[in-house]
Amino acid sequence: MTLEASWRVVDGDVWRTEGLTITTSEQVRQLIVALSRHDTTDARAYLPQRPLLPSGWPDHEIIIGVRGDRGSLLYSDGDIGGWVTLGDGPEDPPVYAEGEFPARCEIPLPELEEALVEMVEAGRRPECVVWQPFEEG
């Protein structure tokens, strides 16, 4: 399977979009390294093998964020709704992809990496991490 991810990088006053087509665990590691830089935004991603909506957009949404040695993953589609990883912190809701995520959404980077590898291999929301419901507010 394939995961297409993109994010933005700031260089002075100039923003540019970077992306990665991910099919291997090594490329998952490359994504995490890229998102660990202080000058990047969180990534938005999709699985191109999944169906498209009549509008032409993917039928799902994936957001991947990294903060130091922890990160968060959001997976949402029309069948199961929105879900965010459940970890042990932070107690206050953090901001990922310019939106407020629920408290306790951050997991250690090795768990985030494992979840992304499973997503690439299975083409669906990973089962190796614990999830909590996500409702945009």
PEUR-V16365 format. One record per pair of residues at least 6 apart in sequence whose C-alpha atoms are under 7 Angstrom apart, sorted by the first residue. I is the first residue (numbers start at 1). J is the second residue. D is the distance in whole Angstrom. If there is no record, write none. Layout:
BEGIN
[[I;J;D] [I;J;D]]
END
This chain:
BEGIN
[[1;23;6] [1;120;5] [1;121;6] [1;122;7] [1;123;6] [2;21;7] [2;22;6] [2;23;5] [2;47;6] [2;48;7] [2;120;6] [3;21;6] [3;22;5] [3;23;7] [3;45;7] [3;46;6] [3;47;5] [3;48;7] [3;120;6] [4;20;6] [4;21;5] [4;22;6] [4;45;5] [4;46;5] [4;47;6] [5;19;5] [5;20;5] [5;21;6] [5;43;6] [5;44;6] [5;45;4] [5;46;7] [6;17;7] [6;18;6] [6;19;4] [6;20;6] [6;43;5] [6;44;6] [6;45;6] [7;17;6] [7;18;6] [7;19;6] [7;40;7] [7;41;6] [7;42;6] [7;43;5] [7;44;7] [8;15;6] [8;16;6] [8;17;4] [8;18;6] [8;40;6] [8;41;5] [9;15;6] [9;16;5] [9;17;6] [9;39;6] [9;40;4] [9;41;7] [10;16;7] [10;39;6] [10;40;7] [22;28;6] [23;120;6] [25;117;6] [28;113;7] [28;116;7] [28;117;7] [29;113;7] [35;42;7] [35;65;7] [35;66;6] [36;66;6] [36;67;7] [36;68;7] [41;97;7] [42;64;6] [42;65;5] [42;96;7] [42;97;5] [43;63;6] [43;64;5] [43;65;6] [44;62;6] [44;63;5] [44;64;6] [45;61;7] [45;62;5] [45;63;6] [46;58;7] [46;60;7] [46;61;6] [46;62;6] [47;123;7] [51;58;7] [51;59;6] [52;58;4] [52;59;5] [53;59;5] [59;77;6] [59;78;7] [60;76;5] [60;77;4] [61;75;6] [61;76;5] [61;77;6] [62;74;5] [62;75;5] [62;76;7] [63;73;6] [63;74;5] [63;75;7] [64;72;6] [64;73;5] [64;74;7] [65;71;5] [65;72;5] [65;73;7] [65;96;6] [66;72;7] [69;108;6] [69;109;6] [70;106;6] [70;107;5] [70;108;4] [70;109;5] [71;106;5] [71;107;5] [71;108;6] [71;109;6] [71;112;7] [72;85;6] [72;105;6] [72;106;5] [72;107;6] [73;84;6] [73;85;6] [74;83;6] [74;84;4] [74;85;7] [75;82;6] [75;83;5] [75;84;6] [75;125;6] [76;82;4] [76;83;6] [82;133;6] [82;134;5] [82;135;7] [83;131;6] [83;132;6] [83;133;5] [83;134;5] [84;105;6] [84;131;5] [84;132;5] [84;133;6] [84;134;6] [85;105;5] [85;106;7] [85;129;7] [85;130;6] [85;131;4] [85;132;6] [86;104;6] [86;105;5] [86;106;7] [86;130;5] [86;131;5] [86;132;6] [87;104;5] [87;105;5] [87;106;5] [87;107;5] [88;104;5] [88;106;7] [89;103;7] [89;104;4] [89;105;6] [89;106;6] [90;103;6] [90;104;5] [90;106;7] [91;103;5] [91;104;6] [92;103;5] [93;100;6] [93;101;6] [93;102;5] [93;103;4] [94;100;6] [94;101;6] [94;103;7] [95;101;6] [115;126;6] [115;128;6] [115;129;7] [118;126;6] [119;125;6] [119;126;5]]
END
